Amino acid sequence: MKRNEPVSLREVLEAAISQAGMDGRLAERRAVAAWPAVVGEGLAQLTAAADVRGGVLTVVARDAALRQELTMMRSVLVGALNKEAGAEVVSDIRFVSSLIKPINP
């Protein structure tokens, strides 16, 4: 079948992703990438969104006080991340400490 109308690259990629069944994983990656926009520049420098697995986003935080503060904001953050991702892919957020401590000279 010959096409007479142009198709945008975006439409082609979206169709290919959908056919491959990768819609969910792409939305999860969007949620991870949206972390700095959701929490703001200041908190983004003190934290890092790692990955979404089974609906749980893992976020590495600098210290225990920050983890506690973010834990209290969990439900608001989940809603904002899902909105940015365009799908309900994050159901919870797990805050963990950084395994690597900075070395003070």
Summary of the structure (lengths in Angstrom):
residues: 105
radius of gyration: 17.6
end to end distance: 67.1
largest distance: 67.1
contacts: 249
relative contact order: 0.17
helix: 52%
strand: 18%
